[in-house]
Amino acid sequence: MAGAGMAVILAGGKRGLRPGGKAAVFNVDGKCPGCCQCEPFVLGSFTTNRYYNPCWDLTPYQGPGQAPPGSYWRLIEIGMCYPYSYPWYGAGCVNSEGRLVGLPSQFCSNYYYDGYMELQIGCYDPTDNRIHWPGTCQPLSTRYSC
C-alpha cells in the first residue's frame, strides 16, 4: 500500500541508492530513469566584506571542465540562509564543455558584514522537475532556462 513518504517498487524493478545516498528505483534493465550522472556540489567559497575583502575573483572557475554538462550554477550567500524570496547573486547553466555560462569575472560586496558566499553546482531531477542544490540553504529551486 503506497502512501506519503513510503517507497514503492514497481513490478520487475529493484531499489537502490544513488552515489549521494538518495533512494532510486531501477527498472528491469538495471537503469534508473530518474537518476542522472550529476550530484550537487560546492565549486568554491569565499568570505566577502566591503572593508577588508570586497571582491571574489571568479576567473579560476570560468574555464572548461568546471562542472558536468547540463548542470546549473548559482552564486549564493549562505551565512544567513535567506528565504527563497531573496535573489541569488548570479545563476546560469553549464554548457557541453563544462563551462559556467554567464559567470562574471568577480563578485564584489558593498555590505559591511561578512558575506559567506558559495559558487554551487546544481542538478536537474526530472522526477520532481526541480534543481537540487548542495547543503541545506535553499536546496531546491524551480528549473530555469538558459
N, C-alpha and C positions, 0 to 999 in steps of 0.2 A: 504494500500500500504506500503510494508516494505521498509526500507532504513537504511543507516548507522546511528546508534545512536537511532533508534526507537525500541520500544518494540513491539513484536508480540505475540499474544495469540493464541495458537493452538486450533483447534476445541475441545470442551469438556474440555478445560483447564482453569485455572484461574491464575492470577498473584499474587504475594505476596512478602514479604521481608524476607530475612534470618535474624538471630539474629544480625549479624553485620551491617545490614542496606542495604546490596546488594540486587538487584532485583533477583527474582526467578520465574520460571514458573512451576506450579504444574499440573499434569495430572488429569484425571477424578477421579482416586482413591485417590487423595489428596497427592500423592507422588511427590517429586521434584527430577527427575533423575540426574540433575546436582548439587544437593546440597550434602554436606557431613556434618557430625556432628562436623566438626573442624572449628575453627575460629583462624586465625593467632594472636599470642600474643608475648610479650617480657617476657621471663622467668627470666632474670636477666640482670643487667647492672653494669658497673664498669669503673672508670677512671684510666687508667694506665699512668705511666711516669717513665722513666728509673731512675731518681734521687730519687723520694720520694715514689713511689708506683709501683714498677716494675711488680709485679705478682698478678694475679687474681686467687684466689682459686676456682676451679670449682667442687670440690668434693661434695658440697651440692646438685649439680644438677645431680649426677650420679646414684641415686637410682631409683627404680621403681616408677611409677605413676607421672612422671615429665611432661608428655605430652600425648596427645591422640595417641594410637597405629596407626601406618601407616602414621603419620605426619613426618615432616622433621625438622632438626635443622641446624642453622648456627651461626658462631661467626663472627661478622662484626663490623667494625669501622664506626660509623655513623656521627662523628663530621664534616667531610669534605664531606660526601656522594660522594665518589669517583665514577667515571663512571664504567659501567659494565665490562670494561677490567681489573679492579683491582681485585685481588683474595680476597676471604674471608679468614679468619684465621682458618677455620675448618668448616666442614659440614658433615652431616650424616643423618641417618634415625632413627625413633623411633620404637622400637620393640613392640611385643604384650604385654609386661609388662609395657610399657610406659617409658622404659629406652632410653636414648640418646646414641645410639651405636657409639662407637669410640670417645666420648667426652674425651679430655685429662683431667688430674687432675688439670692442671693450664695453664694459658696463661701468658707469660712474654713478656714485651715490651722492645725493645732495642732503642726505639725512645726517643728523648729529649723533645718532646712536649706531651701535654695531649692527650691521645687516648681515645675517648669516645666509649667504647665497649658495644655491646649488644649480648646476647645469645637469639636468636629468634627462635620461632616455626612457621613453615610454613605449609600450607595445599595444597595438590594437588587438582586441579579443573579439572575434566575430560572434561568439556565443552570447555576449551581452551588449555588443555594439558600442563599446567604450574603450578608452585608452587607459591602461593600467600603468601607474607611476610607482617608483620605489618609495619606501618609507611610509609614514603614517599621515603626512601633511597633504591633504587633498589627493588621495591615492587613486581616484577615478575621475575621468572627465569625459565629456561627450567627444566624439570623433570630429575633428575639424579637417577641412580640405586645404590643400596647399597648391 
